[in-house]
Amino acid sequence: MNDRSTALSLIAVALAGYGVYIATYAPAMVASPAIPLLLIGFVVQAVCALAAAFGVWRRRPWAPGVMLLLGVSIAITWLVEGFVLDIVAYLHALLVAVLAVSVAAILAAYVKRTHGTLSD
């Protein structure tokens, strides 16, 4: 296993961990009177994270796109929390949104670049 395979494996495990972590929010939000917009945001994040983890792990060409979708869904959820629902501070929500998209773009570019150099 080379360094790139190890890095991709770590990215896949981190994505799966994030997906499971975010998925644990859903049962509590369904059981209590939650805001549907937040529930949708967290469900989309969990699905995207788990799909991206599977895609990276199995070296699928669509994985970088799903990673970008995950970053965008995280950003949108935080912006809704900050600017629409006023749950978190505006600047904090904006910072997390920018970081989410930036990190997703960097990781997606890395995954896309390494997919071409690895064989199945």
Secondary structure as GFF3:
##gff-version 3
##sequence-region A 1 120
A	DSSP	alpha_helix	3	23	.	.	.	ID=ss1
A	DSSP	alpha_helix	25	31	.	.	.	ID=ss2
A	DSSP	alpha_helix	36	57	.	.	.	ID=ss3
A	DSSP	alpha_helix	63	79	.	.	.	ID=ss4
A	DSSP	pi_helix	80	84	.	.	.	ID=ss5
A	DSSP	alpha_helix	90	115	.	.	.	ID=ss6
###
